[in-house]
C-alpha cells in the first residue's frame, strides 16, 4: 500500500512539473501576463507611500494620490 501511495505522489509531482513548463510558442496559445492589464500604482505626493485604493492617503494628513 505504501508503494502505491508513493508512486501516486511521484506521478502527481511529475505532472505538476510538466504543467509549470513554459514552452516557447506552446500549442499556439497567446500568452498574456496579468501585469500587462494592471494600471501603474500611484504614490502619495506628501509621504510617498503607495496608494492602492485611490483617493486621500490613509497614512498622512493631507496627501492626495
N, C-alpha and C positions, 0 to 999 in steps of 0.2 A: 504494500500500500504506500509506503514511503517513497518507493521508486516511482510509482505512477504520479504522485504529487510533485516530486522533484522534476520529472520530465515535463509535466504540465507547466510548472513555473518557468523552466528554462525555455520552453516553447513560447510562452507569453512574453518573456524578455526579448527573444529574438524578433518576434512580431512587432514589439514596441520600438526596437532599434530600427527596423526597416521602415516603420511608419514615420520616424523622425528624419530619415534621409531626405535630402533636397537634391534631386537630380536636375541638372541643367535642362530646361525645356521639358520638364516632367509631364508627359502624356498630353502635351499641347494645351494645358490649362494655364490661363493667365494668373500670375502670382501678384497679388496686391497686398501690401502691408497695411496694417491698421493705422500706423502712424501717418501714412500719406494723407489720410482723410481728416486727421485731427487738426484743429486750429493751434497756432502757437500760443503758449501760455503767456499771460500778461503779468506784469510786475507792478507793485505799488510804487508810485512815484516818490512817496515820503520815506518808506522804510526799506524798499527793495525786495520784499518778500513776494513769492508767487501767489497770485490770487486765482483760485480755481473757479469760484462761483461767480465772479464778476461783481460789479457794484462797489460799495465802500469797503475799505480794508478793515478786517476784523482785528488786526494786530496793532495798528497805530491809531492815533486820534483822528486824523483828518485826511489821509491819503485816498485818492481815488485811483482805481485801476484802469 
